[in-house]
Structures are given as C-alpha cells and as structure tokens.
Amino acid sequence: MSASTLTKHTPGGMRELTALFLPLFLSLVSSNLMLFCDRLFLARHSLEALNAVTVAGTLTLFFQAICIRTLMINQVYVAEGFGSNHPHSIGPATWQMIWAALLTLAVTLPIGLVLSPFYFAKTEVAVLGSQYFFILMVGNFLFPLGTVLSTFLIGLGRTKTLTLLTCIANGFNIVLDYLLILKFSFGVQGAAVATLVSQGLLCLVLLIFFLSSSNRRQFSTQHCLFKPSLFWEMIKTGAPRGISVGINLLSWSLCVYILSHLGGAHLLVLSFGGSIWVLLSALSLALSQGLLTQLSYYLGKMAEGLFWKSFRSSIKILVILIVLLIVPLGLFSHRLIPFILSHTPSPQEVEMLKVTCRGIIGYFFVECLSYLTSNILVAMKKTVYLLKVSLFGSALATFLPYYIGFYLLNWSPDKIWFANWFCCILAITLYLIKINYFYRKHSLLPSASIKA
C-alpha cells in the first residue's frame, strides 16, 4: 500500500471498502463481546447489580453517544487531508478534537451529577446505579478521546491496526471484569473501574502511536497548539451529528417506554430482535464508517468519479449482505429462534418471531442505506441538514408509528421491527433530495470551504 493511498486495492472498489470496513466490524464485535461478558459477570454477582448497570448504562450511553458522534467528524478531516495531499493538516486537526474530548468532562460531569438524582429517584437500583454512573461520568472523557484517536487511524485507512489494539483492550477488560466483579466482589464499582482502566490504556496506546516519529514526520502530530478557528469549525460541523444522535436516542427511548407498558409478547419481540441487532448494528456501522473514509478521501482528491464509485460499491456490498442474511433470518429462522430464546417457544411465538425476522432484514437494509446516503452529506460537511432531518423528520417518524400503531391501534407485536422502517425511509428520501439538489447546483464536488 502506498503512503498516499487508502489500501492496495482498486480505488473506490468493493475490495477497498471491504478492506476498510471488515476490520472495523471485527473491532465492534469484540466490543460487544466485552459488554456481554461484563453483563454475564454482573448477573453471576447479583441480579441487582445487573439491573443497576442496565439502568445506569442507558443514561451513560446518552452522554457518551453525543460526545462521540460529535468528535467523529475528525475522521472526515483526516481522510480529506490525506486525499488532498495536505498530510500536515491532519495532526493539528486531530489535536483540536483531542482538546475537545478533554473539555467534555467540564460539561458532562456537572450535567450528569444534576440529572442523576432525578433519574434514579424511586428506583430499586438507586444506590448501585448512582455509584456506577458517577464512576463512569468521572472518566467519561476517555470515550470521546478514544474515538478521536481511533478516527485518526480510520481516516488513514489503517483499520487493521485499530482492530488489533481494540481487541487487546477488550480482552484486558474482560479479564479485569472477572477479577474485580467476581474474584474480589466489587460488583458494579468493579465493572465501572474495569471499563475506565481498559479504555484509559487503549487511549494511552493510541496516543503513543499517534505521536510516533513516523506520524510526527508525515502528519505533524506533534503540533498540539489550540487553534480556536479550526476548533470551532470542526465543532460546528460535528455538533449537528451529535445532537442528531441524542434526538434519535430520546425518540427510541419513548418507543421502548410504550412497548414496556404493553409487556408480554411486545417485549419478547423487542428483546429477541435486539439480540440479533447487536450483531447487525455493528455491521451497518462498520460499513458506513468505511464508506465515510472513502468519500472524504476522494473528496479531498476532487475525484468525483471515485467518490460515486465508492458509494455504488457500498450499495453492492449491502445487497450481498442482505442476500446472506436471508439464509439465517429467512430460510432457517425456525432454527435460530429457539437458539436465541432461553425458553422453548410456543408455536404461536415461533410464527410471530418468523415474521419479526423478516422485519429485521428489511430494517437492516433501510437503516444501512440511510447511513450510507447520510455519509455523502457528512463528507460534504453538510451536517446541519442531518440535524434538521432528525429534528423534524426522523424523530416524528420514529415515535408516531409506535404511538399511533401500538398504543392507539393495538398493532400486533410482530409489526415492531416493520414500524422501524418509517423513519429510515423518510430519512433516505430527504437525504437524496438534498444530494440531488446539491449535485445539480454544483458541476463538481464541493471543496472543503463550502459550508453546510
């Protein structure tokens, strides 16, 4: 692989995209495996500890997701600088997001401490949940910091290196989880400390790699000066994505709230689909991140043909993935269902979950397609439009089908994952309208100076 190319494969092709996204997928799978082991150890320690971490983890995720998605914009700047043959802009840009990651502590910790008493009030897990939440909030900055340092590697196409380091960190977390949760019986406190220690070590290793002599020479990673104009440019570009994630999480929380009050079969379908979605969400996120690197890189090169070739390659890979998913979720869903469930399902439950599997296949397709199309706008730095879509479109299209369909019209539980299609289809439509409008207005791809 040349120092100025993403991979050794044909530019913009399916092999290039596969080489970028497959290691990211393995990295995400290892992270999910780590979370599974974390919950497994907590369940063996006590059911109260597991419930406390589950409840507290939801609020923690809200803070982490907003910060992480905001600072992930660094990936665009890194890949664009790499493609435009301005490698010495990469280090200073990444440092702005490193400073931003450290500054998140000054925002998330005070807000978290204020919200925590209200969130855990009158719950059975108030004491343990508050302990877990407080420890994680103190070290919350480590998660966006790890994201920034990771996007440096992703933007350069070095996803294999990132995967190796992430898998090692997750393996260390699993060992530490076992020791602190079960061996020394620290419970939720042990789980939180293990998470922060392993994340801190990952950040340290990534920072050492970031500051290596080769990266200092090629990408000026030693230039750590705070640059207000560049800092605010990147924050203003990334913040709409972060806010969009917050809106989507709130919308989905309301949907889960509705289903939780319906109980029974509705919760069965939700939890069954959620178990499958753990793997599929990693696949869709990895594919979209790989594509974003390609799009930003070829945008920097002003290579319009390769820009659109990369997008077409992502669609081809998505179609292949759908065909592969039809086998376990379509043809052999009757074997998959009892494998996932902890009890022997009744014939009625099996038929209901077969329909659910078909809904999940369709949801994976439309959600992944919405990610891929939105990345065209992200690469062009038109993220404000993404926020508008989330605020006025996707949020309503997520919540209203659940409220009207399940709360008012009593839809059957097997419609749950089909209802998720609405927000994705609306988002895809709005994204394509914006992309088509912009493409007709500009004969060439926009330069980095064009604002959202």
Sequence and secondary structure as in RCSB ss.txt:
>XXXX:A:sequence
MSASTLTKHTPGGMRELTALFLPLFLSLVSSNLMLFCDRLFLARHSLEALNAVTVAGTLTLFFQAICIRTLMINQ
VYVAEGFGSNHPHSIGPATWQMIWAALLTLAVTLPIGLVLSPFYFAKTEVAVLGSQYFFILMVGNFLFPLGTVLS
TFLIGLGRTKTLTLLTCIANGFNIVLDYLLILKFSFGVQGAAVATLVSQGLLCLVLLIFFLSSSNRRQFSTQHCL
FKPSLFWEMIKTGAPRGISVGINLLSWSLCVYILSHLGGAHLLVLSFGGSIWVLLSALSLALSQGLLTQLSYYLG
KMAEGLFWKSFRSSIKILVILIVLLIVPLGLFSHRLIPFILSHTPSPQEVEMLKVTCRGIIGYFFVECLSYLTSN
ILVAMKKTVYLLKVSLFGSALATFLPYYIGFYLLNWSPDKIWFANWFCCILAITLYLIKINYFYRKHSLLPSASI
KA
>XXXX:A:secstr
  TTSS SS TTSHHHHHHHHHHHHHHHHHHHHHHHHHHHHHHHH HHHHHHHHHHHHHHHHHHHHHHHHHTTHH
HHHHHHHHTT GGGHHHHHHHHHHHHHHHHHHHHHHHHHHHHHHHTT TTHHHHHHHHHHHHHTTTHHHHHHHHH
HHHHHTT HHHHHHHHHHHHHHHHHHHIIIIIIS  HHHHHHHHHHHHHHHHHHHHHHHHTSHHHHHHH TT   
  HHHHHHHHHHHHHHHHHHHHHHHHHHHHHHHHHHH HHHHHHHHHHHHHHHHHHHHHHHHHHHHHHHHHHHHH
TT HHHHHHHHHHHHHHHHHHHHHHHIIIIITHHHHHHHHSSS   HHHHHHHHHHHHHHHHHHHHHHHHHHHHH
HHHHTT HHHHHHHIIIIIHHHHHHIIIIIIIIS   GGGHHHHTHHHHHHHHHHHHHHHHHHHHH SS   TT 
  
